[in-house]
């Protein structure tokens, strides 16, 4: 085995999920997401109904409209895709502290997590269930290198068993059988490779290295080396935000502290999950009691030492609210807190993955 094992969660429908949120039943309607390529509007994703009409990614928009005049069209929203991926990256931190966002998926380094979660099969099942609970479908694959895991996942058949390998000796043969389209290289580059008689990655690996670099490009040779483990490949790690902010609205405005306390308790539960995922704590947090047409009422809670126990803050909050006279009805509550420093491994209150066996890890 190798020192690292990378799991790729590849989302072939990322552009659809992120760009057409207004279509609640998008798969039942012919919808496409388009992007500009060389000055042309090109389909980059299509719903099942659109594909049934003969539309496929890579098709020019005019051709798609000729096939399906009632086609609904959405412009690609790259920012929404990034937000969507970061939300999932945040969730994936419960499985491993090393998560990276790539263009159409996530990469998780899971070698150190296998024992904790009962082995690779159990971990994959846990992740699959977590994705399903979030309404996500991913093509999953694993390999000793991140780029290989990404390429394998890109051609994985949805619904089939998760594919991959755990050793460097089996990696080369697995890579060799992959088709060129998994590389994600420009269409012109792939057409040039096909004219050279190249059909699979194995064909590329058998070519003289100097000749491949000269005819195809040094950067593409470097990617092959990274996938095969001959060159280092360390994707940028996702850095979770160190500031927490959340808001909950009351169903009815009130000057009673009871409903306000319930909202505060729910917000503290969210903060607790936020801190556990990062193995960090806070010394001070602020509740803002929001009103109509007037400034919020701040309630600041501070501790002498770094805390991760939200019950500690809740007890202090209850004491403060008992002494607080509300002049105006409260409409909502906002909680803000900054995570100041990392709690040490010798802190007895924490483990690397607290409550790893509990179902609540399947929630944000």
C-alpha positions, 0 to 999 in steps of 0.5 A: 500500500501507499502512504496516501489514499485519495477518494474523489467525489465527482459531480457530473451534474454540478452545473445543473444543480448549481445553475438551475435551482429555480427548476425544482423538478428540473429532470422532468423538464428539458433544461440545459446549462450553457457556457461560452466556448470560442464565442459560441453558446455550447451546452455543458449540461442537460437534464434527462428530458433534454438528453432524451430529446437528443441533446448532449454536452458539447452540442451548440445551443442552436442545434439543441434548440432545433431538436427541442424548441421548448428547451429551457436555457440557463447560463452557467453560474461558476460562482454558485458551483464553487459555493455548492462545492464548498458547502459539501467540502465543509461537510466532508471534513467530518471524514478527513481533515484533508479536503480539496475542491477541484473543478467538478468535485472533491478530493478527500485524503482518507488513508488515516480515516479508514480505521476510524470508520471501519475500513474503506467499504464502510467509509464509502457507504457512510459517504454515499448515505450522507450525499444521498441525504443531501440530494447529491449524486456523485461518481466515486473512485479512489487511488493513491494519487489525487489526479488518478482518483479524479480521472477514474471517477470521471468515467465511473458508471453511475450506479456501479460499484465504486472503482479504484485501487489502493496500491501503486503497483495496480495503479499503472494498469488501471490508468492505462485502460482509461479513455482519453476523455477522462483527462479533461484536456482541450478538445483540440488536444484530444483530437490531435492525440486521436490522429496520432492513434492514441485512444487510452492513457496507456497509449500515452504512457508507452510513448517516448517522454520527450516526444510526447512533451514536444508534440502534446505539451510539457504540462500534459506530461506533468499531469500524467506523471502526477497521476502515475505517482512519478511527480508530486501532486498536492491539491490546495486544501479547503480552508474552512471559515474561522468565523461563524454567523447564523440567523433564525427567525421567530414565527411570531414576534415576541417580548417573551424570553422563552421563545428567544432562548429556544432560538438561541439554543438552536443557534448554539447547536449549530455553532457547536457542530461548526467548532467540532469540525474544526477542532477549535473553540471560542472565548466570546460570542454575540447574540443580536436580538433583532427588532422591526425598524430599530437597532438590534439588542446585543447580548455578549457572552464571554469566557475566561478560557477557550471553550467548545462546550456550548452548554457553558455559553447557554447557561450564561446566556439564560442568566443574562436574558433573565435580567434583560427587559425587552422594550420591543418585540424580537423578530429574529436572533443572530449569532456571531463568533470568531474561532480564535485558535486551535485546541491542542491534541492534549485537550481532553475535551476533544478528539480528532473526530468527536462523535464519529459513530453518531448519526449527527455527523450526517448533518451540517 
